[in-house]
Amino acid sequence: MISFRCWFCNRAFVKPDGQAGARFECGCGRRVKVPKRSGGTSRAFSLLDWLLEALIYGGAGALIGFGLSVAVLSRLPVFRRPGEVIAAATVLGLAAGTAFGERGINWLGQKLRDRENA
């Protein structure tokens, strides 16, 4: 049996293992997905959710890549084509933000917290 909670209202559910991945509507009206294991996330992402996450985190990654490349290039004037370096860092930040999104931010935050608490 898989036990989990609704990602929105925190209502508890218990479903058989064979229903892992199935989607249903919670009493609060939100779509819920049965996770693969107990305690897993029950959020059911729609296409709009994926697009918004890619736009938000990808855009933030692009901004960070742009800012870091400009900061580095202002200190090290040894690059022959700084425009290409800035464009490459911006595209790399966009790709990383889109690919890893919230999961990447949470992973990075957990690593930083572990380092502070060690």
Beta strands, then each sheet from edge to edge (+ up, - down):
strand 1: 2-5
strand 2: 12-15
strand 3: 23-25
strand 4: 31-33
sheet 1: 1+ 2-
sheet 2: 3+ 4-
end
